[in-house]
């Protein structure tokens, strides 16, 4: 996919990449991609109108977090999301291994929801949507419930 073939998404991604290259560690500030994106246009951008007037978000959470918060903020987000996935996957395995049918079903469903939300974030700026944060928060809660139910048995 090239910039000329898309409706501007690759241009948004290119500008985010330019921001990351110029401010790799600390980014341009939380929420500043739409505000500052017009400063990072280059010759490869075909849809400059996306950045003037009513600028848009990156439509990719990883690139948006990287451009706004830099490598440090992106690392924190990836570690947190990855940790939630790991905790939930381990709870799923414990529930399955111990024959906890309800725990297995709940953790499997939440795991599917969380993976779906993270995959969706690759094509939308979903880091500001409550659904992502609710599913991330439910991961350790669900793990604690599975552990408690296994201890009570």
N, C-alpha and C positions, 0 to 999 in steps of 0.2 A: 504494500500500500504506500502510495506516495502522497504528498501534499495536494497535488492536482487532482487525484482520484477521490479524495475524501471531502466531506462537508466541512472540513476545518479541524477535525480532531487531531490529525497529525501535526497541524500548525500549533495547536495548543500544547501538544506534547513537545514539540521542538522548542517553543519558548520556555517551557518548564525546564527542559534540558539546558538551555542557555543560562537560566537562573542558577541551576545547580552547579554548572561549570564556573560561574563567576562568584558564587557564594557557597562553596561546598560544605563548610562546617556549620554555619549558623543560619543559612538561608536568608530570605528577605523579610521574615517576620510572619507570624500567624495571621492568616486572613489577607495577606498582602498580594497574593498572586493577581487577583482581578485589578487591583489598584495600580500595580507596578508593571504589569505584563507588557504594556506598550513600549517600555524602555528596553526590552530585550528582543525586539524584532530583528531579524536579519534577512538577507536576500532570499533565503529558502522558504520564507513564509508567503503563501499565496492568498490567504484570506485575512488581510490586515484589518478588515472591518470588524472582526471578532474581538479586537483589542481596543477599539476606539468607541467611545460613547457608552455602551453598556457591556463592559468586558465580562467574560465568562470564567468559570472555573476550568481546571485542567481536564476534567473527565477521566481522571486516573488518580486514585487516592495515593498510590505510591509516589508518583511524580509530584503531586501537589504537596504532600507532606515533605518530600525531599526538597522541593523548591522553597517552601515557606519556612521549614524548620531545620533544613540541612541534614547532613549525615547523622548528627547526634539525635535529632528529633525522630528521624526515620528509623534509626536503630532502636530507639525506645519503643516506638510503635510496633515494629516487627517483633521485638523481644516480648512485649506484652501480649500481642495477638498469638504468637507462637507458643508462649507459656500457657495461655488459656486453652489452646488446642491440645497441647500435651497433657495438661491436667485432666481435661475432659476425656481424651483418648484412654488415659490410664484408668480413669473411673469406669469407662465402658468395659475395658478388659477385666477389671476386678469383678464387676457385676456379672459379666458373662461367665467368668471362671467359677464364680460361686453360685451360679444358678439363679441369680436374681433377675427374673424375667422382666419385671416392671422397670428396674434400674437399667437393664440392658436396652429396653425399648426407648426409655426417656433419653438416655445418654446418646444412643444412636441417632435419634431424631434431632437432638440439639447439636450434635456433631455435624450432621448434614446441613442444618440451618446455618451454623457458623462457617462452614466451608463455602456454602453458597454465598453468604454475605461477603466473605473475603474475596471470592472470585468476582462478584459483582463490582467490588471496589476497583478492579482493574479497568473497568470501562465507565465508571461513574465516580464522582467525587463523593463517596459515601461515608467519609470519615466524620461528617457532621450530622449524619442521620442517626436517630435514636436507636433504630433497630440493630445496627451493628454493635453499639455499646451495650444494649440490653443483652444480646446474645453473648457478648464477651463476658459480661458480669455474671450471667447465669452459669457459665462453665465452672468456676470454683464452687459456686453454691450447689450445683448439681453433684459435683464430686463429693462435697461434704455430706450431702443427703445420702448418697450411695454408701459412703463410709459408715455413717451412723446406722443405716439399716443393716449393714453387714455385721456391725458390732452388736446390735441388739439381737440378732439371730444367734 
